[in-house]
Structures are given as C-alpha cells and as structure tokens.
Amino acid sequence: MKLQQIAAGVAALVATALFTPAANAADPIVIAHRGASGYLPEHTLAAYELAVRMGADYIEPDLQLTSDGQLVAMHDTTLTRTTNAATLFAPRNGGYRVSDFTLAEIKTLTVKPVGSSKPSYPGFTPTNPELRVPTFQEVIDLAKQQSAAAGRTVGIYPEAKQADPAMEDAILSTLRANGYGGSGDKLFVQSFSDQTIRSIDAKSESLGMDLSLVLLGGATTDASGAAAIQMTGGVFALKDIASFADGIGLSLSTAITADYIAQAHALGLKVHGWTFNQADPTLAAAQFERYLDMGMDGLFANFPDLAVEAVDAHRGAVPETATWMTMIVGFGGVGLLLRRRKPAARAGIAHA
C-alpha cells in the first residue's frame, strides 16, 4: 500500500474518532418556545408539530391548571389573549382565568393567532388541524408520535406556571405515568420559582425519579461579584442553585456574558436563553451565533427553523485542533478527510 493511501486511512480514522462527537452529545439544543409560535398559534398541537418538522429538539408547553385539576398548555393565567373565550362565555369572578373553567369548557375554545403567527403555514398540513388548547397529556402523546415519525426522540420542556403543590404533583404524576423519570430522558422541567424547583427536586427523588430541573430568571451578580440569578424573591448565587437544579434559563435582556456562562458550566449547570424572536434570517443568525459563541447550551426560539440552521452552522465549524492534526497526519488532499461533515438538515420544512 502506498504511503499516501496509508496516510489517508489514518486521517479518516482520526477524523472519525476525534472530531465527530458521538450523537452530537454536546450540541446546543433548540427549544421550540410555545411551539413554532412565530408561525402558528402558540401552544397548539399544530405549532408543536411544525416545530418538530423544522428540527426542534424540544417542544415547550407552559402549564396551567383547570378548575377540575387538569393540566393544559397555556402561557397566560387567563384565556383572554390567545382564545375566543370572551365570545363564548360570560366573565367569571371578573375575568377569564384558566382556573375558573373546566377542561370540557376550555376544549370548546379556539386558539387565536397573536403576534407574527397565522392560522396556517405554507406547505404544512398538521396531523391535528384544530387549533384547540391541548392537555399536557396530548402534548406528550404528540411528542411520542412525532418521535416515531421523525426517527429521533423529541424532548419536552414543561414549565410550572404557578408555585403550587397541586401543579407540582400533577406534573410529576403525568410524567411518571408516561414513563419519564430516568436520567437519560429528553426532558427538562422549568419554573421561575426556586421553591417550586426545590420541591419538585425533593418530590421526584422520593418517587425514585431523576429529573433535569431548570430555574428561570435574569443573569446578574451577587454581592461578592459571583454569577447569580435575579428573581422576584431576590438574588440567588449559582453555587446555591447548583445544589437543587441542573440548569438555568436566562432572559436575553439581562447581562449574559461568556464569563457568566463559564461560571455556570464550572458548577455543572446548563445555560439556556430566552426568547429568540428575530424573524429576519440574517439578523437571527447573527444573534444566535453571538450566544452560541459564548457557550450557551440551549435556545428558546419562536422561529425554530432559524435556530436549527444556526446550530447546524455552528456545529459545522472546523476546530483548530482538527486543522493542526490534519497537517501532521495527511498531505495535500488528505486534509479534506479531517473536516467535520456538515450534519444532514434536521428540518423537513424550510422557513417562509
């Protein structure tokens, strides 16, 4: 065998072993914020399905409790902004709180487009075209169905919208009934309440569940200058948060820096940012790249296709170590073998 052929073979082995991470384990994740909410009405099965088709790694259902104790996917505590409740029902207790209506009543409502969303998306026909308020169980069912259809596991990222023991218990019982609870599950549970995350941590442990928990807030520093989270209840140092949470979700409007993220990583915390809502592809790409370059681990995006494109482009960059090894192992064209292959597109639908 010629020396050049040997060099090429060695180069290929080194490229595979050293520069292609198994299952892209360290890749940043794309979280479809309320589904593909920049395109379709938020928190509908259609918006979640479109997000999966666009390549999102996780779909995010915000959770509220109905008057009969059922979990539904809804961001607001009221039905007013996103549904036609006011045209079908008289106000209750002075308004339209989710907690004042039964699941059966909420199921009669239609979810309205808000912001940049529209009732439909070009070239996409959802499996369930009715724009209804889904239950948490229906979101989980959709994630499992879409996982089978896409040939990859679609993660879920539910948020407990109230600091309420009843909500905690309902979330845990639903997750457990659906087989979630292992350390390898594609699942995060999030809340703005540190007490809720602490409580879910303790309750899940007592049930033999191992959940990944995320505390939401704003990036700041504590009195000593160490990285911390700003919340309604005060400022919490990351070193304390690491004792009961696995990650932090940060508002992009706060002081997120590469050093801040490095401090979080040193404590074993994942860092996810919210909310990426830039619709222009060029401007979105620049914004995503800024935070990816800082080391951010997850992107909450209203336009998940743009986030997927940014993560794929970021992943496709050739590391300096790969270039250096190329010079040693191969000659001339052999170096091409060391370049990391650009991943196959995860999106089945291009953005409009």
C-alpha positions in Angstrom: 0.0 0.0 0.0 1.4 3.4 -0.9 2.4 5.8 1.8 -0.3 8.3 0.7 -3.0 5.7 0.9 -1.9 4.8 4.5 -1.9 8.4 5.4 -5.4 8.8 4.1 -6.6 5.8 6.0 -5.1 7.1 9.3 -6.5 10.5 8.6 -10.0 9.1 8.2 -9.8 7.1 11.5 -8.5 10.1 13.4 -11.2 12.4 12.0 -13.9 9.9 13.0 -12.6 9.2 16.4 -11.5 12.7 17.5 -13.6 15.2 15.7 -17.1 13.7 15.3 -18.8 13.6 18.8 -21.0 10.7 19.5 -24.6 11.6 18.7 -23.5 15.3 18.8 -23.9 15.0 22.6 -22.5 18.4 23.3 -24.5 20.3 20.7 -26.7 23.2 21.8 -30.4 22.3 21.8 -33.2 24.1 20.1 -36.3 24.5 22.2 -39.5 25.5 20.3 -40.9 28.3 22.5 -44.6 27.6 22.8 -44.1 25.5 19.7 -43.3 27.2 16.4 -45.1 30.2 17.8 -43.7 32.7 15.4 -45.6 30.9 12.6 -48.7 29.3 14.1 -50.9 30.0 17.2 -48.9 29.3 20.3 -49.4 26.2 22.4 -51.4 24.3 19.8 -50.6 20.8 18.6 -50.1 22.2 15.1 -47.5 24.6 16.4 -45.7 21.9 18.3 -45.8 19.5 15.2 -44.4 22.2 12.9 -41.6 22.8 15.3 -40.7 19.2 15.2 -40.8 19.1 11.5 -38.5 22.1 11.5 -36.0 20.2 13.5 -36.5 21.4 17.1 -35.0 19.2 19.8 -37.6 20.1 22.4 -41.2 21.5 22.5 -42.2 23.7 25.4 -45.6 23.5 27.0 -46.3 26.1 29.6 -48.8 24.6 32.0 -51.9 25.9 33.8 -54.5 24.0 35.9 -58.2 24.0 35.1 -60.9 24.2 37.7 -61.2 20.4 37.6 -57.5 19.9 38.1 -56.4 19.2 34.6 -53.1 20.4 33.1 -53.4 22.4 29.9 -50.8 24.1 27.7 -51.3 27.8 28.1 -48.9 30.6 28.9 -51.2 33.1 30.5 -53.2 32.7 33.6 -56.3 33.9 31.6 -57.8 32.8 28.4 -58.3 36.3 27.0 -55.3 37.0 24.9 -55.0 33.7 23.0 -58.5 32.3 22.8 -62.1 33.3 21.9 -63.4 32.7 25.4 -65.0 36.1 25.7 -67.2 35.4 22.7 -68.5 32.1 24.2 -68.6 32.7 27.9 -69.6 35.4 30.3 -66.8 36.6 32.7 -66.3 34.6 35.9 -65.0 36.2 39.0 -64.4 39.3 36.9 -62.4 37.7 34.1 -61.4 34.6 32.2 -58.9 32.8 34.4 -58.0 29.3 33.3 -58.6 28.1 36.8 -62.2 29.2 36.7 -63.1 26.9 33.7 -63.3 23.2 33.3 -61.3 21.2 30.8 -64.5 20.5 28.8 -65.3 24.2 28.6 -61.7 25.1 27.6 -61.9 22.4 24.9 -64.6 24.3 23.1 -62.3 27.3 22.6 -60.3 28.2 19.5 -56.7 29.5 19.9 -56.2 32.7 18.0 -53.1 33.9 16.2 -51.1 36.5 18.0 -48.0 38.4 17.1 -46.5 37.2 13.9 -48.4 33.9 13.9 -51.1 33.0 11.4 -53.8 30.3 11.2 -51.8 28.2 8.8 -48.2 27.7 7.5 -47.4 27.3 3.7 -46.9 23.7 2.7 -47.7 22.3 6.1 -50.8 20.2 7.0 -50.9 19.4 10.7 -52.0 15.9 11.8 -54.4 17.7 14.1 -55.6 20.9 12.3 -58.0 22.0 15.0 -56.5 25.0 16.9 -57.6 23.9 20.4 -56.0 24.2 23.8 -54.2 20.8 24.3 -53.8 19.0 27.6 -50.3 18.2 28.9 -51.1 14.5 28.1 -51.9 15.4 24.5 -48.6 17.3 24.1 -46.7 14.2 25.4 -48.6 12.0 23.1 -47.7 14.3 20.2 -44.0 14.2 21.2 -44.0 10.4 21.2 -45.9 10.2 17.9 -43.6 12.7 16.2 -40.5 10.9 17.7 -41.6 7.7 15.9 -42.4 9.6 12.7 -39.1 11.6 12.7 -36.9 8.7 13.8 -35.5 10.7 16.7 -36.6 11.5 20.2 -38.5 14.7 20.6 -37.9 16.2 24.0 -40.4 18.0 26.2 -39.7 21.1 28.3 -42.8 21.8 30.5 -43.0 24.9 32.7 -44.9 25.0 36.0 -46.5 28.4 35.7 -47.7 28.6 39.3 -45.8 27.9 42.5 -48.5 25.4 43.6 -48.0 22.0 45.2 -51.1 20.8 43.3 -49.4 21.7 40.0 -46.1 20.0 41.0 -48.0 16.8 41.9 -50.0 16.9 38.6 -46.8 17.3 36.6 -44.9 14.6 38.4 -47.8 12.1 38.2 -48.3 12.8 34.4 -44.6 12.4 33.7 -44.4 9.2 35.8 -47.5 7.7 34.1 -45.8 8.3 30.7 -42.5 6.6 31.6 -40.4 9.7 32.3 -38.1 9.8 35.3 -34.8 8.4 34.3 -31.6 10.4 34.0 -31.4 9.7 30.2 -34.8 11.2 29.4 -35.1 14.0 27.0 -36.9 16.2 29.5 -36.4 19.4 31.4 -38.9 20.9 34.0 -38.7 24.6 34.5 -40.0 27.3 36.8 -39.5 30.9 37.8 -40.0 29.8 41.4 -37.0 28.4 43.3 -39.3 26.9 45.8 -41.1 25.0 43.1 -37.9 23.6 41.7 -36.7 22.7 45.2 -40.0 21.0 45.9 -40.1 19.1 42.6 -36.5 18.0 43.2 -37.4 16.6 46.6 -40.7 15.0 45.5 -39.2 13.4 42.4 -36.3 11.9 44.4 -38.8 10.4 46.9 -40.6 8.8 43.9 -37.3 7.4 42.5 -37.3 9.8 39.6 -34.3 11.7 38.3 -35.4 14.8 36.5 -33.4 17.6 34.9 -34.6 20.9 36.5 -34.1 24.5 35.3 -34.6 27.7 37.3 -35.6 30.7 35.3 -34.5 34.3 35.9 -32.1 37.0 34.8 -28.3 37.0 34.8 -26.7 39.1 37.4 -24.0 39.0 40.1 -24.3 38.7 43.9 -22.6 41.0 46.5 -19.3 39.1 46.0 -19.4 39.6 42.3 -20.1 35.9 41.5 -22.6 34.9 38.9 -26.2 34.8 40.2 -29.8 34.8 39.1 -32.1 37.8 39.7 -35.7 36.7 40.6 -38.7 38.2 42.2 -37.7 36.7 45.5 -34.2 38.2 45.3 -30.7 37.3 44.0 -29.6 33.6 44.2 -25.9 32.6 43.7 -25.3 30.0 41.0 -23.4 27.9 43.5 -26.5 27.6 45.6 -28.8 26.9 42.7 -26.5 24.1 41.6 -27.5 22.2 44.8 -31.0 21.6 43.6 -31.2 22.4 39.8 -29.4 21.2 36.7 -29.6 24.3 34.6 -30.7 27.9 34.4 -32.9 29.7 31.9 -31.8 33.3 31.3 -33.6 36.3 29.8 -31.7 37.7 26.8 -32.4 41.1 28.1 -30.0 40.6 31.1 -26.3 40.6 31.3 -25.3 37.3 29.9 -21.6 37.0 29.1 -19.1 34.3 28.2 -17.6 34.5 31.7 -21.1 34.1 33.3 -21.7 31.0 31.2 -18.3 29.6 32.1 -19.0 30.1 35.8 -22.3 28.2 35.3 -20.6 25.4 33.5 -18.0 25.1 36.2 -20.8 24.4 38.6 -22.3 21.8 36.3 -25.2 24.0 35.2 -26.6 24.1 31.7 -27.4 27.6 30.4 -30.5 28.1 28.2 -31.6 31.6 26.8 -35.0 33.0 26.2 -36.5 34.2 24.0 -35.0 34.4 20.5 -37.7 36.2 18.5 -35.9 37.6 15.5 -37.8 36.7 12.3 -35.2 38.1 9.8 -32.9 35.2 8.9 -29.8 37.3 8.6 -30.3 39.1 11.9 -31.4 35.9 13.6 -28.2 34.1 12.5 -26.1 36.9 14.0 -28.0 36.9 17.3 -27.8 33.1 17.6 -24.1 33.0 16.8 -23.3 35.6 19.4 -24.8 33.5 22.2 -23.5 30.2 20.8 -20.0 31.6 20.7 -20.4 32.4 24.4 -21.1 28.7 25.1 -24.9 28.8 25.5 -26.4 25.3 25.7 -30.0 25.9 24.6 -32.0 28.4 22.6 -35.7 29.1 23.3 -36.9 30.2 19.8 -40.2 31.3 18.3 -38.8 30.6 14.9 -37.2 27.1 15.5 -36.1 26.6 11.9 -33.8 29.6 12.1 -32.4 28.3 15.4 -31.8 24.9 13.9 -29.9 26.5 10.9 -27.8 28.4 13.4 -26.9 25.4 15.5 -26.1 23.4 12.4 -23.8 26.1 11.1 -22.1 26.5 14.5 -21.6 22.7 14.7 -20.1 22.6 11.2 -17.2 24.9 12.1 -13.8 23.2 12.0 -12.0 23.3 15.3 -8.4 24.5 15.4 -7.2 21.1 16.8 -8.6 19.4 13.7 -6.7 21.7 11.4 -3.5 21.1 13.3 -3.9 17.3 13.2 -4.6 17.5 9.5 -1.2 18.9 8.9 0.5 16.1 10.8 -1.5 13.1 9.6 -2.0 13.8 5.9 -0.6 15.6 2.9 -2.5 17.7 0.3 -5.9 16.4 -0.3 -5.8 14.1 2.7 -6.5 17.1 4.9 -10.0 17.2 3.5 -10.8 14.0 5.2 -10.4 15.6 8.6 -13.1 18.2 8.1 -16.2 17.6 10.2 -19.1 16.7 8.0 -21.9 19.2 8.0 -24.9 17.5 9.6 -27.8 16.4 7.5 -30.6 19.0 7.7 -33.0 18.2 10.5 -35.7 20.4 9.1 -38.3 18.8 6.8 -39.8 22.3 6.0 -37.9 25.5 5.1 -38.9 28.7 6.7 -41.2 31.1 4.8 
